[in-house]
Amino acid sequence: MYRYDEFDATLVAERVAQFRGQVARRLSGELTEDEFKPLRLMNGLYLQLHAYMLRVAIPYGTLSSKQMRKLAFIARRYDKGYGHFTTRQNIQYNWPALADTPDILDALAEAEMHAIQTSGNCIRNVTSDQYAGAAADEVEDPRPYAEMIRQWSTFHPEFSFLPRKFKIAVTASDHDRAAVKVHDIGLRLYRNDKGEAGFEVIVGGGLGRTPYVGHAIRKFLPKEHLLSYLEAILRVYNLQGRRDNIYKARIKILVNAEGADNFAAMVEKEWAAMKKTDIDLPREEIERIGAYFAPPAFETLPEESASLEEQRRRDPDFARWLRTNMAAHKTPGYAIVNVSLKPVGGVPGDISDGQMEALADLAEDYSFDEIRATHEQNLVLPHVRKDDLCAVWSGLKRADLATPNIGLVSDIIACPGLDYCTLANTRSIPIAQRISERFADLGDQESLGELKIKISGCINACGHHHVGHIGILGVDKKGEEFYQITLGGSGAEDASLGDIVGRGLSADATIDAVEKIVACYRANRQDNERFLDAYRRLGAEPFKEALYEAA
């Protein structure tokens, strides 16, 4: 795990001191809200419907127990006793008082955390695979490269005022758990035919009102040239991206206006003209950063655990949790534990201060002091001995964190919607709660298999509805809340945008519609076919018929 050096510590401390002065001037009336707005946004502070909201960065989703305990302290002391994990691997506090925000940032700095570049037209929090460094299917740990990008991009003088916000994701597995194809830049680390490790560079993905799946503009980029190539992309975007229209300012608009081939040629030309050696990191620096992410001191263990198998046979609830919430680890005798933040009827992504502390204790005792945040609003204990899985499950149960539904119909992504957000047209959270209640039966959920529902309260698509197997978009119709349904989306390696299947529906009708769609899937499913595969085989028509036949 990366630790602050003296430069990081100084930078964060100075930023907190600056913001403390800015807040004081706002509270005294010396600054108007309009004058204060760009200053607060640079520090991750938004003004929402009812209160300020503070967004805290969790670079590439990696947390220590100390950091999680600090997040719990902030939730208890300065908020309403909870935090909300987002689709950017960040955490948000929805109720901080403006006067308290400098103290919150001070508290974060004590745990080597901050809220810098979680807002504004800059390079935002760099995200990655939540299983990084643990996944059985990865080429190597992608987090050192995410950390290099974080250091390079923080306060970069050329890219602090881009045409629009900018998001980068990094993965190193064939199975994409970081949604790299729907980011401004997605990076996939892999080995070519010669066995060399390098990046496939994907540019121009994104959701919102004009969704696109990104284009691979370079099939193979040697690792050592990562930063200079990113710089070339950002320079082209900074110069050519539109600044006259906020809705057409993202790089996805530029890439699709120019065409992927032409955009790639512009980047290659810029890259060729650059002095790459001034930007690319020397091998010693790559090794220095990489050393922070050295594997933990794993024990030499057999692949299988006799005690685990006995516990699995003895307790069907534990066995079910293992089936849904455990993932394969690269080290024999270890497993990855997924922690669902989606209890039936709960708010997706919410976690209480007590639950944060319980998870910090479990990470300290059983997972080498590491916790990960996922872009699907859940958490992960990445390195758990198989012999300890039952103890971890028991601890999670005591904290109400053992819901066995990862990847299932109730593991729903939802933005805060109209309950909090000034941009939203409709509520997202109640829709997610009601769907999870409708499909509360765990056996029923498991029988359906992988089914990803994603809900956005407006066209900005913070709930990633475009890439949900079932996507739900809130729309306003003459002051009433309606919901539009899309089918067949995916944010994984087989990325696709969902198809709109018909007119908007009321909230009540939307819950019924999801049930009808699932019933159609059951009726037409072949063997253990996933919902997404069934939809791609069948097309939209059977689902449309099932959805609207009684209307």
Secondary structure, DSSP 8 states (H G I E B T S, - for coil): -----HHHHHHHHHHHHHHHHHHHHHHHTSS-HHHHHHHHHTTTEEE-SSSEEEEE--GGGEEEHHHHHHHHHHHHHHSSSEEEE-TTS-EEES---GGGHHHHHHHHHHTT---TTSSSSSB---EE-TTTTTBTTBSS--HHHHHHHHHHHTT-TTSSS-SS-B-EEEE-BSS-SS-GGGSSEEEEEEE-TTS-EEEEEEES-B-TTS-B--EEEEEEEEGGGHHHHHHHHHHHHHHHS--S-GGG-SHHHHHHHH-HHHHHHHHHHHHHHS-GGGTS--HHHHHHHHHTT---------SS-HHHHHHHHH-HHHHHHHHHHEEEBSSTTEEEEEE----TTS-TTEEEHHHHHHHHHHHHHHSTTEEEE-TTS-EEEEEEEGGGHHHHHHHHHHTT-----TTSTT--EE--GGGT-SS-SS-SHHHHHHHHHHT--HHHHHHH----EEEESSTT-TT-GGGSSEEEEEEEETTEEEEEEEES-B-STT-B--EE-SS-B-HHHHHHHHHHHHHHHHHH--TT--HHHHHHHH-SHHHHHHHHTT-
